[in-house]
Amino acid sequence: MSGIFGVVSKKNCAHYLFYGVDYHSHLGTEYGGMAVLGKDFNRQIHNISQSQFKSKFYEDYHQMQGDKGIGVISDSDEQPIYLSSKFGPFCIVTSGLVENKEELQEFLFKQGHSFSEFSRHKVNITELVGKLITQGRDIVDGIEKMFDRIKGSCSLLLLNKDGVYAARDRFGYTPLIIGRKENDWVVSAESSALTNLGFTAVKHLQPGEIILLNEKGMAEKKKGSFVSQICSFLWIYTGFPASNYEGINVEEVRERCGRALARRDKNIDVDIVAGVPDSGTSHAIGYAIESQKPFRRPLVKYTPGYGRSYTPPNQETRDLVATMKLIPIKEIIKGNKIVICEDSIVRGTQLKNFAVKKLWNAGAKEIHARPACPPLMFPCRFCLSTRTTKELASHKAIKAIEGKEIKDVSEYLDSNSPKYKKMVQWLEKDLEVTTLRYQTLEDMIDAIGLPKEKLCLYCWTGEFPQNGQSKNKKNNKK
């Protein structure tokens, strides 16, 4: 997923925009972008795959002048996109995943549209969304028509002479929060971006809601709905610890996940509890509180130089980041039985090769791996949290057990089934840990604190959320 941020101010907005966008750096690794509207549009985009957002945009933002702007940390496409349309010129940033992009591309070709922006030789999704919006009678109608046509999800910010339009995905997979400071307004994917800028959260957009921010304040342009399936992975891994979604804090959820893991661990005796930094740390704190075992840091992250190893688009980069960022402390590891908490096991290669091996090499006596969510079984259809079935550790285990790839994995979904237990045993051996125990789906839902029907659990269950979009349909797409 990407992180988006917008601002409307009584004075130059570039300061708020620069720092607000930077507070979303954990949500993408490929591109950063900002657009400010004053007398005209000033748009800047940079590749941030090898450097931090601040270092690339520090000079740019000092040259930007305008009272409203939008920005993005993007996981794949170059943004913001500028379009000259029948509504007048506008810039747009998006967050989400559009699955039927080829179909929509052909639809727009037939309408006479051309595309100028490409990412990895494919049409830029944000440009595609922008051109779908121009099919409407006006901006709001265009956003509604775009929602009708896409399969997947899309939240967006659109900047034009009217102000900043903010639209949350129709089924609420990704969040948007409105903040206010006197007569200045911001809209943010992460509520944590508001605090240090002095803004107070005043509204969480409802799914499908469209609002307009300008010098007059906040105006509702389209009511939202309460049919919400927000991404559960936001609390488990993706989101920032200080952020709240639907009024529920990320750090507290992760601590509750850790507590739940500890409550089910009645037959192991360990010396210390640790987390794979950074996102595993909160889960480990919860585990330590519940188990009354000391929390320590046998692995520390070299924060100044490396971001998240999960988000880069290719395995080679992910492996390099994971190798270099985690530094073991032998004095804490040697001779100890360790519970190591992780947010999730996606591919398994990073936990095995860059955490577990470092612990064994430093003299760990036992290593007990505890992921804070169930085995990921299906690639994400809405936020790009996981990409393909074949890369998932669970499917590697299933292929080894069955002797071939299988489409129907339903027997492996029940944590009490014999096949589930075989899968976990295979992964335990493959990861080279003393024991492996996953979080149960029920415990994860309880830790989040929302009703099951309000959450997207597709990555674990393969069931589409109850939003009218292929209800209850199983999908084992590879």
Buried (B, 14 or more C-beta within 10 A) or exposed (E): BBBBBBBBBEEBBBBBBBBBBBBBBBBBBBBBBBBBBBEEBBBBBBEBEEEBBBEBBEEBBEEBBBBBBBBBBBBBBBBBBBBEBEBEBBBBBBBBBBBEBEEBBEBBEEEEBEBEBEBEEBBBBBBBBBBBBBBBEEBBBBBBBBBEBBBBBBBBBBBBEBBBBBBBBBBBBBBBBBBBBEEBBBBBBBBBBBBEBEBEBEBBBBBBBBBBBBEEEBEEBBEBEEBBBBBBBBBBBBBBBBBBBBEBBBBBBBBBBBBBBBEEBEEBEBBBBBBBBBBBBBBBBBBBBBBEBEBBBBBEBEEEEBBBBBBBBEEEBBBBBBBEBBEBBEEBBBEBBBBBBBBBBBBBBBBBBBBBBBBBEBEBBBBBBBBBBBBBBBBBBBBBBBEEBEBBBBBBBBBBBEEEEBEEBBBBBEBEEEBBEBBBEBBBEBBBBBBBBBBBBEBBBBBBBBEBEBBBBBBBBBBBBBBEBEEEEBEBEE
